[in-house]
Each structure stands twice: as C-alpha cells, then as structure tokens.
Amino acid sequence: MMRDALLAAGVALSFASQISVPGLPFGYGELFLIIWIMLSLGRILAGGSIVATPAFAKLAKFWLLLSLTLAVGTFVGYFTSVLYLTGLSHDAMAYVLLASVTCLAALEPDAELRLRRSAWWVIAIATGAFLVQLGVAWGWIHQSEVEPWYWDRLRGWSENPNQLALYCAVFGPLALHLATTTQSRWAQLFAFSSLVPIFYVGRLTKSDTYLYTTILSGLVFLGLWLRAWFASSSGKATLSREIALLLVVGAVPLAIAAAPYVVTEESSVAEFAKSLTKDGGDEATAETFDLRVFLWGQAIETGLQSWSLGLGPGPHLERPPVADKQFLERPFEAHSTILDLYLQGGLVAVLALVWIVGSAAMSAWRSRFDALSVLLASVVVFSLPHLIIRHPIVWFALTFCLVAGMHPAVRQRPGYAEVS
C-alpha cells in the first residue's frame, strides 16, 4: 500500500516543477519516484517475486531500442553539430527514471491490481493538489515561492500552463475509467466529483490543445459507450434503447434540416468557438500556430540533415525568429513529441514510439474498458503539438493500458463479442 501511494504521489506531483525539494535540484514528484524505485529494487533483492508479464517484455524492448537509437544519435550529433550537455543529461536522466518506473511496475506479480490502486491514489492526490492551487491562485492560500498565473493563464505549480493542461487531460479520462469500473457507489461518487476540479483547472490554463482533447475524448467515449450499450441488449428492445436508436438514426436528417439556421448564425457560432480558445482566438492563437509551423519545419530539415539517425537527447533547434523569443537560450525544442524524438533518435526511435503506443491502444481495446481508449486518445492528441514523452503521467497511462489488457478475465465481460 505504501509503495502504491508513493508511485501515485510521484506521478501526480511531477507537474509541480515550481516547487523543488530543499537542497536538491529536483521536485517532490521526482523524489517520490526515486524512493519508489529504491523500495521496489529492495523488494526484489530481498527475494520478492517478479513476473515477466507481456507488458514488461514490450516496455523492456522499447526502452532498449530507444537507448540504442539515442546512443547512435549522440554519436552522430558529436561529429556533426554542437551538443549541449545540460539538455543531454536532463533528457538522459529523465529516460532512465521513466524506464525504471515502467519496467518495475510491470514486473509486479499483481501489476494490474497495484496499478489500479495507484491510479486511485493519483486521482486523490491530484484533486487535493488542484484545490490547493486554486486557493493559491485566488489568493485564499499564501505560497511565496509559487507564481500561479502566467499572464491570464493558470499554471499553478507548473512552469507553464500547457504542462498543467497535459496532466488535466490525462487525469480526467483516468478518473472516468475508475468511476465506470468500480462497484462501490462512494468510489464512483468520488471519481465523478474529481472531474469537476480537473476540468475547471484545465479550462483555466486556456490551453487550446486541452480544449480539443476534451472535446475529442468526450465524443470517443460517447461513441464507445453507445456501441457497448446497444451490444448488450441481447436482442431485447426496451423503450430507452428504441428512443436512443431513433435519435442516432435521425441525427443526420436533423442536422441537414438545421443547416440553414446554422449557416444564418454562422458568425455567432464562430465567435463562440473563438471564445473558447486562448485570447479569444486572436493574436495569441495565431502566434502559437506560426511558431509551431516554424519549429516543425526546422525540425524536419535538421532531422534529415542527420540522415534520420538523430542527434542524441536534448533540444537541437535554433531560436525561433519571434520578438519575445530572441533572448531565450539556445537550443530550442520542436514542441512536438514525434518531431522532437525524431531529432533525438531518428526514424527508428519514432517507429519504436508508434509501436509501444499502438500496443497500449490494442491492449486498451482488448480490455473492453472504453475510458482507457479515451485515455490513450487524449495522450496521442496532446502529443501532436507538445513534447510530452518526458512526463511520468504519460508513461503511467501507457503502462496502465498495457497491463489492463493482458489479463484473460477482462476479455470475457458481457455485452462484447470476442475479437480474434
């Protein structure tokens, strides 16, 4: 129980980069993860049992392949460009930490149960932390070492709002999964209630990516839920199912009939959509888009110059030609998980990442837990315009999905046809 709570604390508090442990160069999230790793290794060295689960085999293969590609990339970068040791060592240590956490978690003899227990702790700790951050943001709680606002965007204990938004995007589907798979009414009430502060904090970050991720996740979950609901009818047509089927079938003609009115109110709809984005969809959104396009183009060009072998861990791009970015230190990141990994480990590293994410997605699908598919969709969508591969919450989600699909019992849930 203590190790499960430590793992959860490390995962849930990893976004709190503004708060560091006194006398140490890292935060409380990293501290809890290091303590958990030491306890887990101590258990194994003391004779504790381990199980080489399919999830562990896949994770071990991925980290081994990624290590090889990063080593080759570092060799190429040493002879073809300037390597910055700060970024290199930072990313290398982050990968070692994440590889240790994921592999040790998958080696547990009861990995599925322990990760689920940790997930409950993650939501509990995250909910408490978000409430405290809201208190700090609104001035109800004083915390001198924290600046909770980045202009008008909430960043809480994080360095930037997008970092906090990522954790909100993952905490939400994780809480939804726990709420829809528990038999305890009190546990369901807690999990559903936690969605309120999670979503509220996510919207206060004013992250456009969080907005798009939340909308897409909601649509995916609704579609999967309707699919499962109709599949579980066992041939019996009830009034509620007939009404739902009628609404689904009639959705297209209703949409066509409403089209003239939507076109008439096009300006109002557009203004409402813009109001949901940061800065009302004006300069801030446009500048962010232009910056991303420039960085992505430069990342592809730099990656091709390395013969698609990468340049090793760390950022490798020049400062972007934006007025308020000229005084930032070089180098710069591409702010895209795929492109940043392409710069570090080349094409093989990207393929390895696609393989492990695809394996997690197949595992989530086999588990028949709809919210896990939503969880993976949130991670994938957020990874497109942001670098998220170094965040523990991402790898906790991937490991959770990999482990959830390996148990044969989850494939026999009623209401689903077995997929060969």
C-alpha positions as CSV (number, residue, x, y, z in Angstrom):
1,M,0.0,0.0,0.0
2,M,2.8,2.4,0.9
3,R,4.6,1.8,-2.4
4,D,1.4,2.3,-4.4
5,A,0.8,5.6,-2.7
6,L,4.5,6.7,-3.3
7,L,4.2,5.8,-7.0
8,A,1.0,7.8,-7.2
9,A,2.5,10.8,-5.5
10,G,5.4,10.8,-7.8
11,V,3.2,10.6,-10.9
12,A,0.6,13.1,-9.7
13,L,3.0,15.7,-8.5
14,S,5.5,15.6,-11.4
15,F,3.9,18.7,-12.9
16,A,4.8,20.8,-9.8
17,S,8.1,22.0,-11.3
18,Q,8.0,25.3,-9.5
19,I,8.3,23.5,-6.2
20,S,11.7,21.9,-5.5
21,V,12.9,19.8,-2.6
22,P,15.1,22.0,-0.3
23,G,18.7,21.3,-1.0
24,L,18.0,19.1,-4.1
25,P,17.9,20.0,-7.8
26,F,14.5,18.3,-8.4
27,G,10.9,18.4,-7.3
28,Y,8.8,16.3,-5.0
29,G,7.4,14.2,-7.8
30,E,10.9,13.0,-8.8
31,L,11.8,12.4,-5.1
32,F,8.8,10.1,-4.6
33,L,9.5,8.2,-7.8
34,I,13.2,7.7,-6.8
35,I,12.1,6.4,-3.3
36,W,9.6,4.1,-5.0
37,I,12.3,2.7,-7.3
38,M,14.6,2.1,-4.4
39,L,11.9,0.3,-2.4
40,S,10.9,-1.8,-5.4
41,L,14.5,-2.8,-6.1
42,G,15.0,-3.6,-2.4
43,R,12.0,-5.9,-2.5
44,I,13.4,-7.7,-5.5
45,L,16.9,-8.0,-4.0
46,A,15.3,-9.3,-0.8
47,G,13.8,-12.2,-2.6
48,G,10.4,-10.8,-3.6
49,S,8.7,-12.4,-6.5
50,I,8.6,-10.9,-10.0
51,V,6.6,-11.8,-13.1
52,A,7.9,-11.2,-16.6
53,T,4.5,-10.0,-17.9
54,P,3.8,-9.3,-21.6
55,A,3.6,-5.6,-20.7
56,F,7.1,-5.8,-19.2
57,A,8.5,-7.5,-22.3
58,K,7.1,-4.8,-24.5
59,L,8.4,-2.0,-22.3
60,A,11.8,-3.5,-22.0
61,K,12.1,-3.9,-25.8
62,F,11.0,-0.3,-26.3
63,W,13.5,1.2,-23.8
64,L,16.3,-1.0,-25.1
65,L,15.6,0.1,-28.7
66,L,15.3,3.7,-27.7
67,S,18.6,3.6,-25.8
68,L,20.3,2.3,-28.8
69,T,18.9,4.9,-31.1
70,L,19.8,7.7,-28.7
71,A,23.3,6.4,-28.4
72,V,23.6,6.4,-32.2
73,G,22.1,9.8,-32.4
74,T,24.6,11.2,-29.8
75,F,27.5,9.7,-31.8
76,V,26.1,11.5,-35.0
77,G,25.5,14.7,-33.1
78,Y,29.0,14.7,-31.6
79,F,30.6,14.8,-35.1
80,T,28.0,16.9,-37.0
81,S,26.7,19.6,-34.6
82,V,27.2,21.2,-31.2
83,L,25.8,19.2,-28.2
84,Y,24.6,21.0,-25.1
85,L,25.4,18.8,-22.1
86,T,22.6,20.4,-19.9
87,G,19.8,19.3,-22.2
88,L,21.5,16.0,-23.0
89,S,22.0,15.0,-19.3
90,H,18.5,16.2,-18.4
91,D,16.7,14.1,-21.0
92,A,19.0,11.1,-20.4
93,M,18.2,11.1,-16.7
94,A,14.5,11.5,-17.4
95,Y,14.5,8.5,-19.7
96,V,16.4,6.4,-17.1
97,L,13.8,7.3,-14.5
98,L,10.9,6.6,-16.7
99,A,12.3,3.3,-17.9
100,S,12.9,2.2,-14.3
101,V,9.4,3.1,-13.2
102,T,7.5,1.5,-16.1
103,C,9.6,-1.7,-16.1
104,L,9.5,-2.2,-12.3
105,A,5.7,-1.5,-12.3
106,A,5.1,-4.1,-15.0
107,L,7.3,-6.7,-13.1
108,E,5.0,-6.8,-10.1
109,P,3.3,-10.2,-9.7
110,D,-0.1,-8.4,-9.3
111,A,0.7,-5.5,-11.5
112,E,-2.9,-4.9,-12.6
113,L,-4.2,-4.6,-9.0
114,R,-1.3,-2.4,-7.8
115,L,-1.5,0.0,-10.8
116,R,-5.3,0.3,-10.3
117,R,-4.7,1.1,-6.6
118,S,-2.1,3.6,-7.5
119,A,-4.5,5.2,-10.0
120,W,-7.0,5.8,-7.2
121,W,-4.2,7.5,-5.2
122,V,-3.2,9.5,-8.3
123,I,-6.8,11.0,-8.6
124,A,-7.0,11.6,-4.8
125,I,-3.6,13.4,-4.7
126,A,-4.3,15.3,-7.9
127,T,-7.7,16.5,-6.7
128,G,-6.2,17.8,-3.4
129,A,-3.3,19.4,-5.2
130,F,-5.7,21.2,-7.6
131,L,-7.8,22.5,-4.8
132,V,-4.7,23.9,-3.1
133,Q,-3.5,25.5,-6.4
134,L,-6.9,27.1,-6.9
135,G,-6.7,28.5,-3.4
136,V,-3.3,29.9,-4.2
137,A,-4.5,31.3,-7.5
138,W,-7.4,33.2,-6.0
139,G,-5.4,34.4,-3.0
140,W,-7.0,32.3,-0.3
141,I,-3.8,30.5,0.4
142,H,-0.4,32.1,0.5
143,Q,2.6,30.3,-1.1
144,S,5.5,32.7,-1.6
145,E,7.7,30.5,-3.8
146,V,4.9,30.0,-6.4
147,E,3.6,32.3,-9.1
148,P,0.3,30.6,-10.1
149,W,-0.5,32.8,-13.1
150,Y,1.2,33.2,-16.5
151,W,-0.5,36.4,-17.6
152,D,-4.1,35.4,-17.5
153,R,-3.5,31.6,-17.8
154,L,-3.3,29.4,-14.7
155,R,-0.1,27.4,-14.4
156,G,-0.4,26.5,-10.7
157,W,2.7,24.8,-9.5
158,S,3.9,24.1,-13.1
159,E,6.4,26.1,-15.1
160,N,3.9,26.8,-17.9
161,P,0.1,26.3,-18.4
162,N,0.5,23.7,-21.1
163,Q,2.3,21.4,-18.7
164,L,-0.6,21.6,-16.2
165,A,-3.1,21.2,-19.0
166,L,-1.5,17.9,-20.0
167,Y,-2.0,16.4,-16.6
168,C,-5.6,17.6,-16.6
169,A,-6.1,15.9,-20.0
170,V,-4.9,12.6,-18.5
171,F,-6.3,12.8,-15.0
172,G,-9.8,13.2,-16.5
173,P,-10.1,10.0,-18.5
174,L,-8.2,8.1,-15.7
175,A,-10.9,9.2,-13.2
176,L,-13.6,8.4,-15.7
177,H,-12.2,4.9,-16.1
178,L,-12.1,4.3,-12.3
179,A,-15.6,5.6,-11.9
180,T,-17.1,3.3,-14.6
181,T,-15.3,0.2,-13.5
182,T,-15.8,0.2,-9.7
183,Q,-18.8,-1.4,-7.9
184,S,-18.6,1.0,-4.9
185,R,-21.1,3.9,-5.0
186,W,-18.9,6.0,-2.8
187,A,-15.9,5.4,-5.0
188,Q,-18.0,6.3,-8.1
189,L,-19.1,9.5,-6.4
190,F,-15.6,10.5,-5.6
191,A,-14.2,9.7,-9.1
192,F,-17.0,11.6,-10.8
193,S,-16.7,14.5,-8.4
194,S,-13.0,14.8,-9.1
195,L,-13.8,15.5,-12.7
196,V,-15.1,18.9,-11.7
197,P,-11.8,20.5,-10.3
198,I,-9.8,18.7,-13.0
199,F,-11.9,20.2,-15.8
200,Y,-12.1,23.6,-14.2
201,V,-8.3,23.8,-13.7
202,G,-7.8,22.6,-17.3
203,R,-10.0,25.3,-18.7
204,L,-8.2,28.0,-16.5
205,T,-5.0,27.0,-18.3
206,K,-6.6,28.3,-21.5
207,S,-4.8,25.6,-23.5
208,D,-6.3,25.2,-26.9
209,T,-4.9,21.6,-27.0
210,Y,-6.7,20.8,-23.8
211,L,-10.0,22.1,-25.3
212,Y,-9.6,20.0,-28.5
213,T,-8.5,16.9,-26.5
214,T,-11.5,17.2,-24.1
215,I,-14.0,17.5,-27.0
216,L,-12.5,14.6,-28.9
217,S,-12.3,12.4,-25.8
218,G,-15.9,13.1,-25.0
219,L,-17.0,12.1,-28.5
220,V,-14.9,9.0,-28.5
221,F,-16.3,7.9,-25.1
222,L,-19.9,8.6,-26.1
223,G,-19.4,6.6,-29.3
224,L,-17.9,3.6,-27.5
225,W,-20.5,3.8,-24.7
226,L,-23.3,3.7,-27.2
227,R,-21.7,0.8,-29.0
228,A,-21.4,-1.2,-25.8
229,W,-24.9,-0.3,-24.8
230,F,-26.5,-1.5,-28.0
231,A,-24.3,-4.6,-28.0
232,S,-25.5,-5.6,-24.5
233,S,-29.2,-5.6,-25.4
234,S,-29.2,-9.4,-26.1
235,G,-31.9,-9.0,-28.7
236,K,-34.4,-7.3,-26.3
237,A,-35.7,-4.0,-27.4
238,T,-36.6,-1.7,-24.5
239,L,-38.2,1.7,-24.7
240,S,-35.0,3.5,-23.8
241,R,-33.0,1.7,-26.4
242,E,-35.6,2.4,-29.1
243,I,-35.5,6.1,-28.3
244,A,-31.7,6.2,-28.4
245,L,-31.7,4.3,-31.7
246,L,-34.2,6.7,-33.1
247,L,-32.1,9.7,-32.1
248,V,-29.0,8.1,-33.6
249,V,-30.7,7.2,-36.9
250,G,-32.4,10.6,-37.1
251,A,-29.2,12.6,-36.3
252,V,-28.3,13.0,-40.0
253,P,-31.6,14.3,-41.3
254,L,-32.0,16.5,-38.3
255,A,-28.5,18.0,-38.9
256,I,-29.5,18.6,-42.6
257,A,-32.7,20.3,-41.6
258,A,-30.9,22.5,-39.1
259,A,-28.2,23.5,-41.6
260,P,-29.9,26.7,-42.9
261,Y,-30.3,28.0,-39.3
262,V,-26.7,27.2,-38.5
263,V,-25.5,29.0,-41.7
264,T,-27.6,32.0,-40.7
265,E,-26.0,32.1,-37.3
266,E,-22.5,31.3,-38.6
267,S,-20.9,34.4,-37.2
268,S,-22.3,33.7,-33.7
269,V,-21.1,30.1,-33.8
270,A,-17.7,31.2,-34.9
271,E,-17.4,33.8,-32.2
272,F,-18.5,31.3,-29.6
273,A,-15.8,28.8,-30.8
274,K,-13.2,31.5,-30.7
275,S,-14.2,32.5,-27.2
276,L,-13.2,29.0,-26.0
277,T,-9.6,29.4,-27.2
278,K,-6.9,31.5,-25.5
279,D,-7.0,35.2,-26.3
280,G,-10.4,34.7,-28.0
281,G,-8.7,33.1,-31.0
282,D,-6.9,36.3,-31.8
283,E,-3.1,37.1,-31.7
284,A,-2.1,34.6,-29.1
285,T,-3.6,31.6,-31.0
286,A,-2.2,32.9,-34.4
287,E,1.3,33.4,-32.9
288,T,1.3,30.0,-31.3
289,F,0.3,28.4,-34.7
290,D,3.0,30.3,-36.6
291,L,5.7,29.4,-34.0
292,R,4.7,25.7,-34.2
293,V,4.9,25.7,-38.0
294,F,8.3,27.3,-38.0
295,L,9.7,24.9,-35.4
296,W,8.2,21.8,-37.1
297,G,9.7,22.8,-40.5
298,Q,13.1,23.4,-38.9
299,A,12.9,20.1,-37.0
300,I,12.2,18.1,-40.2
301,E,15.1,19.9,-42.0
302,T,17.5,19.3,-39.1
303,G,16.4,15.7,-38.8
304,L,17.0,15.0,-42.5
305,Q,20.5,16.5,-42.2
306,S,21.3,13.9,-39.6
307,W,20.4,11.2,-42.1
308,S,17.3,10.4,-39.9
309,L,19.6,9.0,-37.2
310,G,19.0,11.8,-34.7
311,L,21.4,14.0,-32.7
312,G,21.0,12.5,-29.3
313,P,19.0,13.5,-26.2
314,G,18.1,17.2,-25.6
315,P,16.8,20.0,-27.8
316,H,18.6,20.8,-31.1
317,L,16.9,23.8,-32.8
318,E,17.8,27.4,-33.2
319,R,15.9,30.2,-31.5
320,P,12.7,31.0,-33.5
321,P,12.5,34.4,-35.2
322,V,9.9,35.7,-32.8
323,A,10.4,39.0,-31.0
324,D,9.8,37.7,-27.4
325,K,11.9,34.6,-28.1
326,Q,15.1,36.2,-29.1
327,F,16.5,36.4,-25.6
328,L,15.8,32.7,-24.8
329,E,18.8,30.4,-24.5
330,R,19.6,28.1,-27.4
331,P,18.8,25.4,-28.2
332,F,15.1,25.1,-28.7
333,E,12.6,22.2,-28.8
334,A,10.2,21.4,-31.7
335,H,7.3,21.2,-29.3
336,S,6.0,18.0,-30.9
337,T,6.6,14.6,-29.4
338,I,7.1,12.9,-32.8
339,L,9.4,15.5,-34.2
340,D,11.5,16.0,-31.0
341,L,12.0,12.3,-30.8
342,Y,12.9,12.3,-34.5
343,L,15.6,14.9,-33.7
344,Q,16.9,12.8,-30.8
345,G,16.8,9.2,-32.0
346,G,15.9,9.4,-35.6
347,L,13.3,7.5,-37.6
348,V,13.8,4.2,-35.7
349,A,13.0,5.9,-32.4
350,V,9.8,7.3,-33.8
351,L,8.8,3.9,-35.1
352,A,9.5,2.4,-31.7
353,L,7.3,5.0,-30.0
354,V,4.5,4.4,-32.5
355,W,4.8,0.6,-31.8
356,I,4.6,1.0,-28.0
357,V,1.6,3.4,-28.2
358,G,-0.1,1.1,-30.7
359,S,0.5,-1.8,-28.4
360,A,-1.1,0.1,-25.5
361,A,-4.0,1.0,-27.7
362,M,-4.6,-2.6,-28.7
363,S,-4.3,-3.6,-25.1
364,A,-6.9,-1.0,-24.0
365,W,-9.2,-2.2,-26.8
366,R,-8.9,-5.8,-25.7
367,S,-9.6,-4.9,-22.1
368,R,-13.1,-3.6,-23.2
369,F,-12.7,-0.6,-20.9
370,D,-13.9,2.3,-23.0
371,A,-12.4,5.0,-20.9
372,L,-8.9,3.5,-21.4
373,S,-9.3,4.1,-25.2
374,V,-10.2,7.7,-24.3
375,L,-7.2,7.9,-22.1
376,L,-4.9,6.8,-25.0
377,A,-6.7,9.2,-27.4
378,S,-6.0,12.1,-25.0
379,V,-2.3,11.3,-24.8
380,V,-2.0,11.0,-28.6
381,V,-3.8,14.2,-29.3
382,F,-1.8,16.2,-26.7
383,S,1.5,14.7,-28.1
384,L,1.0,16.3,-31.5
385,P,1.7,19.9,-30.7
386,H,3.6,19.3,-27.4
387,L,6.6,17.4,-26.2
388,I,5.2,15.0,-23.5
389,I,7.4,12.0,-23.7
390,R,9.4,13.0,-20.5
391,H,6.3,13.3,-18.3
392,P,5.7,10.4,-15.8
393,I,1.9,10.7,-16.2
394,V,2.2,9.8,-19.9
395,W,4.1,6.6,-19.1
396,F,1.9,5.7,-16.2
397,A,-1.1,5.9,-18.6
398,L,0.7,3.7,-21.2
399,T,1.8,1.2,-18.6
400,F,-1.7,1.1,-17.1
401,C,-3.2,0.3,-20.6
402,L,-0.6,-2.3,-21.4
403,V,-1.2,-4.1,-18.1
404,A,-5.0,-3.8,-18.3
405,G,-5.3,-5.8,-21.5
406,M,-3.1,-8.7,-20.5
407,H,-5.4,-10.4,-18.1
408,P,-7.7,-13.0,-19.8
409,A,-10.6,-12.2,-17.4
410,V,-11.2,-8.8,-18.9
411,R,-11.9,-10.3,-22.3
412,Q,-15.0,-12.1,-21.0
413,R,-17.1,-9.2,-20.0
414,P,-20.7,-9.5,-21.0
415,G,-22.0,-7.3,-23.8
416,Y,-19.0,-7.7,-26.1
417,A,-18.2,-10.2,-28.8
418,E,-14.8,-11.7,-28.5
419,V,-12.4,-10.4,-31.1
420,S,-10.0,-12.9,-32.6
